[in-house]
Each structure stands twice: as C-alpha cells, then as structure tokens.
Amino acid sequence: MKREWQVRHAVAECPDGQRRWDYAYQFLLRWMMEQTAEQQPSQENEHENRSICTSIDQSPNAKPKH
C-alpha cells in the first residue's frame, strides 16, 4: 500500500530569534575579516620570488627574449 504524504508549513515566531540572528551575523562577519586578514600577504613578501625585468617599455618591434 502506497502512502500519500501531505506537507504543511507553519510559521512560529521565536522570542529570541532577532538576538540569535544578530549573534550569528556578527560571528560570520568576524570570521570573514579574520580569514581575509590571514590571506593578504604583506607587501614585502608579495614580490619576494619574482624575477627582475631589464626593461618594461620595449618597442613593439622588439623580439621577445624567451
């Protein structure tokens, strides 16, 4: 025998819902700021392993040095 299910939705107001939402939102903001701060390298370390170019402005007809 196959059952037929019926789903009913009801909204129930929670007295401390606004406070809990504010707490969760502040927690997520704080976590996001911490993650962003950890991912940003300092300016000194950003260019540490890059090679040095002899010239930036080469003429358009110059052959690339590969």
CORCOR-V231527 format. One line per field, one symbol per residue. ss: DSSP state (a for helix, b for strand, c for the rest). phi: phi as a letter, one per 20 degrees, with the letter a starting at -180 (. if undefined). psi: psi as a letter, one per 20 degrees, with the letter a starting at -180 (. if undefined). A space follows every 10 residues. Layout:
BEGIN
ss=???
phi=???
psi=???
END
This chain:
BEGIN
ss=cccccccccc ccccccaaaa aaaaaaaaaa aaaaaaaaac ccaaaacccc cccccccccc cccccc
phi=.eeddcdcdb ecfdfdffff ffffffffff ffffffffee ffffffdfde eeefbeeeff efffee
psi=ppqpqppppq pppphkgggh ggggghgggg gghggghhho qqhgihjgkq qpqhpgnqqh ippqn.
END
